[in-house]
Amino acid sequence: MMSQNRQEEKDRQRAENDYYVNLKTELIIGDLHRKIDDIIDRQEKLQRSLEELEKKENR
């Protein structure tokens, strides 16, 4: 019986650790998505600026 209780405690602790690892991973992935979105936005703005400059040069 005591062995069973110890195993249950270990399983509970593992499940809790897994939960926190998954939560942290979710937060990190969300942060990476935001950073990638920011990079893409800046890249698109730069592309538009370059296109405008090229149009002005070709006039």
Buried (B, 14 or more C-beta within 10 A) or exposed (E): EEEEEEEEEEEEEEEEEEEEEEEEEEEEEEEEEEEEEEEEEEEEEEEEEEEEEEEEEEE
